[in-house]
Amino acid sequence: MDDANKLRLMDILVENINRILSAGFGLNEVEAAMFEIVELLRTNPQLKEDALAHIKRSFAEPDLGSLSGSLFPPELIHLIGHELRWPELLLLARDRISVRFSGDAQLAVGDISTTLSDAYNDKWLDREFYRRYKFE
């Protein structure tokens, strides 16, 4: 599959994840698609810049809990952070604090901009929400 189709596949998977989550279904219904995106990014490093651009657009939204289209939902961003440990994600989170919260991390408590760094820990608490980690 060429790079354009890999990017298209990633966009379709993200759109489907957003549709499923917005319909009220939980992580268990999107887990496979989320790990498929992680694996796509892991095995195709040329997609990293596109993924980061999507995430940057997601971070520009005031409420990441109600995204649609190819914007990455916070659950997917956390999972990518945990699995791939891209330092650029933490930079984007800091930029979000700067722009959305006037640089005051105290105002961002609970926002992805402050919780993303937790996902970089091997003992990330949200691992418990994923069946895949239960079998490790």
Secondary structure, DSSP 8 states (H G I E B T S, - for coil): --HHHHHHHHHHHHHHHHHHHHTT--GGGTHHHHHHHHHHHHH-GGGHHHHHHHHHHHHTSS-GGG--TT---HHHHHHHHHHH--HHHHHHHHHHHHHHSTT-GGGGTTSHHHHGGGGGSTT-GGGGG-HHHHT-
